[in-house]
């Protein structure tokens, strides 16, 4: 795979991720817990099919012998699935996506705290600027009398993602004896199953229509299962900094789809706060890529 093709596929994955907000705005009856349940069900079914083709019987043997990293990662995926959909039912698509964009910076902070990684000054500056952007959003919403509940729930997604990526990095560094035998890809499936099981009692009695089931199947398969598997494959081709940078396109795509497809115009507070968050992340990742390129260049 060429670098250009890998970048194009990463943009495609980000484009698929970004349709969640606009699709949920066209649901007829399913709300909150129920739409989370059905999306997780369709994600789990599609992942069972895909991973069975990819791994065969080794998938189930691996799950039976898996250690704690796989299950911790699966639990993090479940929190991410649940919190994302609940947040979309409580606040605007723009607020949710801007809050999700904090993920790379929280991950860097966790890597410093739990893995002993040294953070560059540029990363500390990016954390400060991005935090200011989120604080601005919270403050303006409070002044306007809007509830911050949706943004608080959305914040659980980058928090769980940071724990997840820290565990994955811990495993990749082989700091535990069985790390070399851990296949972390099934954690995505575990997360979908746990999410569906957690939402099942809350999604009863069902109110979903056939129209809603079609849209939620679209989310489960196209918006979640396929891009997650694709990004795992692309992680072998693109550096983490480049993946993080390209992943920020989800904010731009998602806000645009919600604006054009559902008439959900972002507030000025969201635009200002989002600009600070995205600028901090883009600046941090571009500096990282520049430093890596300079380090590889011949003297």
VOMARVEX-351373 format. One record per residue: y, x, z of N, C-alpha, C in turn; residue in three letters. Coordinates in steps of 0.2 Angstrom, whole numbers, plus 5000, padded with zeros to 4 digits. Last residue first. Example, Ala and Ser with C-alpha at 12.3 -4.5 7.8 and 13.67 -1.06 7.14 Angstrom:
2
498950645035499550685036500050645039SER 497250665039497850625039498450665039ALA 
//
This chain:
299
507051125039507651155041508051185035UNK 506550955032506451035033507151065035UNK 506550805042506850845037506750925038UNK 506150745054505650765049505850805043UNK 507350725060506850765063506250785059UNK 507950635051508250705052507750745055UNK 507150525053507250555047507450625047UNK 507450495067506750515065506750545058UNK 508850465066508550525070507850545068UNK 508750355058509150415056508850475060UNK 508050265066507750285060508150345057UNK 508950255077508250275078507950305071UNK 510050195071510150265074509450295075UNK 509450075068509650115062509750185065UNK 509250015080508650035076508850085070UNK 510550005086510050045089509450065084UNK 511149925076511449985078510850035081UNK 510349805078510349845071510649915072UNK 510549775091509849785089509949825082UNK 511949745091511649795096510949815093UNK 512049645082512349715080512049765085UNK 511349545088511049575082511349645080UNK 512149525099511449535100511149575094UNK 513449485093513349545098512649565099UNK 513049375086513249435082513249495087UNK 512649285096512149315092512349375088UNK 513949265102513449295106512849325101UNK 514549205091514849265094514349305098UNK 513749095088513849145083514149205086UNK 513749025100513149055098513249105093UNK 515048995101514849035106514149065104UNK 515148905090515548965090515249015095UNK 513548835086514248835089514548905089UNK 512748795070512748835076513548835079UNK 512248645064512748695064512848735070UNK 511048565058511148595064511648655064UNK 510548505046511248495048511348515055UNK 509248535042509348485047510048475050UNK 509448635032508848585031508948525036UNK 510548715034510448685028509948625028UNK 510248745048510948725046510848685039UNK 508948795048509148735052509848705050UNK 509048895039508648845037508848785042UNK 509948985046510148955040509748895038UNK 509149015058509848975058510048945052UNK 508149085051508049025055508648985056UNK 508749195045508349145041508349085045UNK 509249265056509749245050509349185046UNK 508149285064508749255067509149225061UNK 507349355055507149285058507749245060UNK 507849475054507949435049507749365051UNK 507249555064507849525065508149475060UNK 506249625058506049565061506649525063UNK 506749735053506649685048506449615052UNK 506749805066507449795062507349735057UNK 505449815069505949775074506549755070UNK 504949895059504749825060505149785064UNK 505650005061505749975055505549905055UNK 505150045073505850035073505949995067UNK 503750065070503950015075504649995074UNK 503450105053503550125060503850065064UNK 502150035043502850035044502950065052UNK 500750025042501150055037501850075038UNK 500149965053499850035051500250065045UNK 500849845054500949895059500649965057UNK 500249765044500849805042501049855047UNK 499249705052499049745046499649795044UNK 500049625060499649675063499349725058UNK 500749545051501149605054500649655058UNK 499649465047500049505042500349565045UNK 499449395058498949435056499249485051UNK 500649325059500449365065499849415062UNK 500749245047501149305048500949355054UNK 499649155049499649205044500149265045UNK 499949085062499349125061499349175055UNK 501349035060501049075065500449115064UNK 501648965048502248995052501949035058UNK 500448925043500948965039501448995043UNK 499748855054499448905049499948955046UNK 500648785062500048825065499748875060UNK 501548725053501748775058501148815061UNK 500648645046501048695043501248745047UNK 500248565057499748605054500048665050UNK 501448495059501248545064500648585061UNK 501548425047502048475048501748525054UNK 500348345049500448385043500948435044UNK 500648275060500148315060500148365054UNK 501748195056501848255061501348295061UNK 501148105048501648145045501748205050UNK 500348045057500048085052500548125049UNK 501048065073500948025067500548075062UNK 500748065091500848105085500648055079UNK 500548035103501047985100501148015093UNK 499248035116499548055109499948005106UNK 499548025133499247995127499648015121UNK 499448195133499148135133499548085136UNK 499948325134500048295128499748225127UNK 499548375146500248355146500448315139UNK 498248415144498348355149499148325148UNK 498548515134498148455133498248395138UNK 499148635137499648575135499248515134UNK 498148725140498748705145499148645143UNK 497448725128497148695134497648675139UNK 498348785119498148715118497848685124UNK 498548915126499048865125498848795124UNK 497248965124497448945131498048905131UNK 497148975110496648925114496948915121UNK 498149065107498148995105497748945108UNK 497749175115498349145116498449075114UNK 496549205108496549185115497149145117UNK 497149245095496749185096496649165103UNK 497749365099498149305096497749245096UNK 496749435103497149415109497649355106UNK 496049495093495849425095496249395101UNK 496749625092496849565087496649495090UNK 496249725099496749675102496949625098UNK 494849795104495149765098495649715100UNK 494449935113494749865113495049845106UNK 493950055114493450005111493749935111UNK 494850145119494650155112494250095109UNK 494950095132495450085128495250085120UNK 494150125143493850085138494350065132UNK 494950205151494350235148494150195143UNK 496750215148496150185152495550205148UNK 497650265140497650285147497150255151UNK 497850255126497150275129497250305136UNK 498950215119498950285122498350305126UNK 498550085117498550135111498550205114UNK 498650025130498050035127498050085121UNK 500050035131499650065136498950075133UNK 500449955120500550025120500150065125UNK 499949835125499749855119499849935118UNK 500849815136500049825137499749855131UNK 502049805129501949865134501149875135UNK 501849695122501949755118501849815123UNK 501849595133501249605128501249675125UNK 503049615139502449625143501849645138UNK 503849565129503949635131503349655135UNK 503349435127503249485122503349555124UNK 503849385139503149385138502949435133UNK 505249395136504949425142504249435142UNK 505449325124505449395124505249435130UNK 505049195131504749225125504849295125UNK 505949165141505249175143504849205137UNK 507049115135507049185137506349205140UNK 506848985133506749035127506749105129UNK 507148935145506448935143506348985137UNK 508548965145508148995150507348995148UNK 508948885134508948955133508548995139UNK 508648755140508348775134508348855133UNK 509548755151508848755152508448775146UNK 510848745152510648805149509848815150UNK 511748605145511248625150510948695147UNK 513548605143512848595141512348635145UNK 514848615147514448565150513748555148UNK 515648715142515548655138515148595141UNK 515348805152516048775151516048715148UNK 514048835148514148805155514848775155UNK 514148885136513748825137513948795143UNK 514849005139515248955135514848885135UNK 513949075147514549055150514848995146UNK 512849095138512749055144513449025147UNK 513449175128513249105126513149065132UNK 513849285136514349245133514149175131UNK 512549335139512949305145513549265142UNK 512149375127511849315130512249285135UNK 513149485125513049425120512749365123UNK 512749565135513449535135513449475130UNK 511549605131511549565137512249535138UNK 511949685120511549625119511549575125UNK 512649785127512949745122512649685121UNK 511549845135512249815138512549775133UNK 510649885125510449835130511049805134UNK 511449975118511249915115511049865120UNK 511550075128512150045126511949975122UNK 510150115129510550085135511150045133UNK 510050165116509650105118509950075125UNK 510850275116511050225112510650155114UNK 510250365126510850325127511050265123UNK 508450325125509050365123509650325125UNK 507350325139507750285134508350325132UNK 505750385141506450405141506850365136UNK 504350305148504650325142505450335144UNK 503550255158503850325159504250345153UNK 502950135158502550185155502950255155UNK 503750055166503050055167502650105164UNK 505150075163504950065169504250075171UNK 505150095149505450145153505150135160UNK 504549985144504250045143504450105147UNK 505549895148504849895151504449955150UNK 506549925139506649935146505949935150UNK 505849895127506049965128506249975135UNK 505749755129505149805128505349875129UNK 507049725128506749715135506049755134UNK 507349755115507749795120507349785127UNK 506449665107506449745107506749775113UNK 506949535112506349565113506249635113UNK 508149475109508149525115507549555115UNK 507849375100508049435097508149495103UNK 507749255107507149295106507249365103UNK 509049215108508749235114508149275112UNK 509249175094509649235097509349265103UNK 508349075094508249135090508649195092UNK 508948975103508249005104508149065100UNK 510148955097510148975103509449015105UNK 509748895084510148965084510048995091UNK 509148775088508748835084509148895085UNK 509748715104509748725096509348785094UNK 508548645116509148675114509148685106UNK 507348585118507848575123508548605121UNK 506448605109506548535110507048525115UNK 506348745109506648705103506748635104UNK 505648765121506348785120506748745114UNK 504348725117504748685122505548705122UNK 504048835108504148765106504448715111UNK 504148945117504548945110504648865108UNK 503248925127503948925128504448915122UNK 502048925120502248865124502948865125UNK 501949055114501848995110502148935113UNK 502149135125502649145120502549075115UNK 501049105133501649095136502249095130UNK 500049155124500049085126500749065129UNK 500349295124500349255118500449185119UNK 499949325137500649335135500749295128UNK 498549295137499049255141499749265139UNK 498249405128498149335126498549285130UNK 498549515136498849505130498849435128UNK 497549495146498249495148498749485142UNK 496449505139496549445142497349435144UNK 496449635134496449585129496649515132UNK 496549715147497049715142497049655137UNK 495249685154495849655156496449655151UNK 493949695141494249705147494949665148UNK 492649605132493349635132493549645140UNK 491349565129491449625132492149645134UNK 491649445122491149445128491249505132UNK 492349485111492649445117492249445123UNK 491449555104491949595107492349555113UNK 490549455100490249505105490849545108UNK 491449385092491249355098490949405103UNK 491649485082492249455085492049425092UNK 490449525076490749565081491349535085UNK 490149425067489849415074490149465079UNK 491749445058491049425058490749415066UNK 492949495055492649525060491849505060UNK 493549415045493649485045493249525050UNK 492949285047492849315040492949395041UNK 493349265060492649265058492549295052UNK 494749265058494449325061493749325061UNK 494949145050495149205048494749265051UNK 494349045059494149055052494249125050UNK 495149065070494449065071494149085064UNK 496449035065496249105067495549115068UNK 496348905063496448945057496249015059UNK 496148855076495648845071495748885065UNK 497348905082496748925084496248915079UNK 498348835075498348905075497648935077UNK 498048695078497948725071497948795071UNK 498348705092497648685090497548715082UNK 499648735092499148785095498448775093UNK 500148625087500348685083499748735086UNK 499748535097499448525090499648585086UNK 500548575109499748565109499548575101UNK 501848565104501548635106500848625106UNK 501948425103502048475097501748545098UNK 501748395116501248375111501348415105UNK 502848445124502148465125501648445119UNK 504048405112503848445118503148475118UNK 503448275102503948305105503648355111UNK 503148165088502848225092503448265095UNK 503848085079503648065086503448115091UNK 504248155067504448085069504348065076UNK 505048315063504548275066504748205068UNK 506148385059505848335055505248295057UNK 506248495067506848445067506648385063UNK 505248575065505248535071505748475071UNK 505748645053505148595053505148545059UNK 506748715058506948665054506348615053UNK 506048805067506548765069506748705065UNK 505048875059504848835065505448785066UNK 505348965049505348895047505248845053UNK 505249105052505849065053505848995051UNK 503949155049504149135056504749095056UNK 504149165035503649115037503849105045UNK 505049275035505249215032504849155034UNK 504249375041504849355044505149285042UNK 503349395030503149365037503749345041UNK 504249435020503849375019503649345026UNK 504649555026505149505025504849445024UNK 503349615025503649605032504249555031UNK 503249625011502749585015503049575022UNK 504249725008504249655005503749605009UNK 503749835015504349805017504449735015UNK 502549855008502549845015503149805017UNK 503149884995502749824996502649805003UNK 503750004999504149954996503749884997UNK 502750085002503250075007503650015005UNK 501150034995501750074995502250045001UNK 499450045000500050005000500650045000UNK 
//
